[in-house]
């Protein structure tokens, strides 16, 4: 269960949820067969767990965090075919609003929902703890950077594609996630000079291992970048 602790964001100390998330454990109950499993009843925007056919247990897990206004539908449409071909478990949660809580408030209801989605996953599928990847795009990439800092003891790899910044928190650093950061040189939504070219040196100065890939293009994730992510993460 998530710990309800006091976290600092944007200079104010507020109760929030961040560290102490559900961690991989032996799957309980009947294992999930191949298919897509809604994370809640009656609300497709909450996202789904996708279990491809032909998995070898314990399986790799990729948690995808969408960008603002994109919703879990984007994550599922983009990554379900890849999960099926590469045979990894896909967890695609949706933000409670148009974007993730910390972008407008603090770590709270969205990270609590992600925690429940992780518990849902770990109860149904045997996951390899060494092959867990949290991949975020845009606001989802920003969110992923914050999750990695507080949960690096069980999230080995974070891929942040076109992030905006690293959300602040008073959470103690836990473990040391490895980071893959990508960004388009012609990004006009989150210009690289004010974002990833600032983020990456700061992460490295803090002692993190970071692979940084710049590419010619705008705000997106080119196929070549995704291929690089899969090879780097081993999924």
N, C-alpha and C positions, 0 to 999 in steps of 0.2 A: 504494500500500500504506500501511497505517497505520504511523505511527512509534511505536515502543515507548519512551515517555519517562516521566519521573518526574512524577507528578501528586499534588497535595494534596487530600485529601478528609477532612472531619470532623477536621481538625487533624493528620492523619498523612500522611506522604509515602510513597506506594506506587507501584510500577510500574503503569501503566495505559495505556489506549488512549483518545485523544480527538481531538486535532487530526491533520492529515495524512491525512484520509479521502479516498477515491476521489472525483475530481472529474469533471465532464462532459467528454466528449471525443467524437470522431467514432465512431459505432457501427461495430463491426467484425463481420465474418462476415455470415451471412444475417440480414436484419432480421426481427424477430418479427412475425408476422401477428397479427390480432385474436385474443384469447383470454386465458386465465388460465394462468400458468406458475408451477409450484411452485418455491419457493426451495431445496428439498432433496427428495430422494426418500424416500418412506415416512414422512414426518412432516408432516402437514397443519398442525400447530401452528407450524411455522416460517414460514408465510405464503406469499404469492404476489405475483407481478407481474401486473397486469391491463392489457392493451393493448386499448382499445376500437376498434371499427371507425370508419373515417372520419377518422383522425388526419391533421392537417396537420403535416408535419415542418419544422423541429424542434418538438417537442411540449412542452407544460407537464408537469411532474412534481409529484405530491403524494405525500409520504411520510407515512403515518399511523402514529402510535405510540399503542397502546391503553393503557387504564388497567389497574390491578392486577386480576388474575384474569380479565380479559376475553379476552385472547388475540387472535391475528390473525383468528380467526373473526368477532369483533365488527367489526373494521376492514373486513373484506371484505364482510360482510353490510350494513354501514351505508353504505360509500362506493363499492362497485362500481356500483350503479345511477346514482349521481351522476357517477362517472367516465365512464360510457357516455353519459349525456345531455349532459354538459359537454365531453366529449372531451378528457380529460387522462389521462396515464399514472398509474396508481396503484401504489405500492409499499407493501405492508402486511406488514412483518416482525413476527415474534412474539418476545417475550422468552424467554430460555432457561429462566426459572423463572416463578413466579406474578407477578412484577413485574420491572422493569428493574434491572440489576446495581447501579447507583449508589445505589439506594434502600436497599440492605442491605449493600453492599460498596464498590465503586468502579467507575469506568468501566473495563470490561475486556472480558469475553466477549460482552456484548450489543452494544457499539459495534463490536467486531470483526466480529460477524455482520452488523450493518447495513452495514458497509463492504463486505463481500462481496456483499451484496444490491444495493448501489449499483453495484458493478463489473458484476454480472450484468445490471443494467438498462442501463448505459451501453454495454455491448457489443452490445445488441440493439435499442435504440431511440435515435434521434437526439433529444436533449433540448435544449430552449432554456434556456441557463444563466440567463437573466433571469427565467424563470418557474418557479423551483423553490420549492416551499413545503413546509416540515416542519410538520405539524399534529399536536399531541398532546392527549390528554384525560387529566385527572387525573394519575396517575403519569407517563403519557406526555407530558403537558404540562410537568411538572417536568423530565423527561429532555430534552425539546426545548429548554428554556431553556439548559441546559448545553451542548448541541451547538451552539447558535447562537453562544454567546460565543467558542468556540474555532474555529469554522468559518464565520464571517461573511464570509470572503473569497470563498466560493462558494455559501453558502446566503443568498439575498437576503431571504427572509421566513420568519418563525417565527410560527405561531399556537398560542398556549398557552391551552387551554380548561380552566378550573378547575385551575390549577397549585397546588402546595403550597409550593415554594420554588425558589431557584436553587442547584443543586448547586455546591459550592466546588471549585476546581481551581487549580493554579498555572500552567495553560496561559496563554500570552500571548494577549491579545485579538487576534483576526485579523479584519480587516474590520469591518463594522458591519451586521449583520442588522437589518432592521426588524421590530418586534414587534406582534402583535395579541394582546391578552389579554382574555379574557372570563371572567365569574364571576357566579354567581347570588347575589343578596343573602340568600337563605334557605338557602344551602348549609350543611348540618349535617355533611357529611363533611370538607370542608376549608373552614372558615368564612372568609368573605371578609375579615374584619377582620384575621386573622392571616396571610393569604396574599397575594392579589392587591393589596390596598390597601397592603401593605408592598413587594411586589415591584415594582410599577409605578413608584412614586417613586424607588426605588433604580436601576432601569434608566434612567430619565430623567436622574437625577443623574450616571450614568456616561456620558451623552452619546448614548444610544440614542433613536431615534424610536419611540414607543409609542402605539398606539391602544388605548384601554381602554374596554371595553363592559361595564357592569353591567346585569343584567337581573333581573326579578322571577321567581324560581324557585330550584330546588335544584341538585343536582349533576348537570349534564347540559349538552347543547349544543342549544338550541332551533333549529328551522329558520331563524328570522330571523337568528340569530347566524351560522349557516353561510352564509346568503346574503350577509351582510356580509363574511365572510371571503373568499368567492369574488370579490366585487367589489373588495375591497381588494388581493387578491393578483393579480388579473387572470388568473384561470384559469377 
